[in-house]
Amino acid sequence: MEEVFAVVERRVRAEVDGITAARQRGETIWPVIDYADIGAGAVPDEALSLLRRRGCLVVRGHFDRGQALG
């Protein structure tokens, strides 16, 4: 049990360190994907990979600005 926990802990630590480094470089933490790309099935593989790792994304262009603010 302790060995399994240690492996999981190392993986989580590595991901947190990667996120921290990305923030320090000014990179976005969650992938930003255009709604049109989703509809066209043209989401870049890199964005899909990041989505799988982070479990969250920002979708741009789905609602116009006024509707989103409302």
Secondary structure by P-SEA (a helix, b strand, c coil): caaaaaaaaaaaaaaaaaaaaaaaaccccbbbbbaaaaaaccccaaaaaaaaaacccccccccccccccc
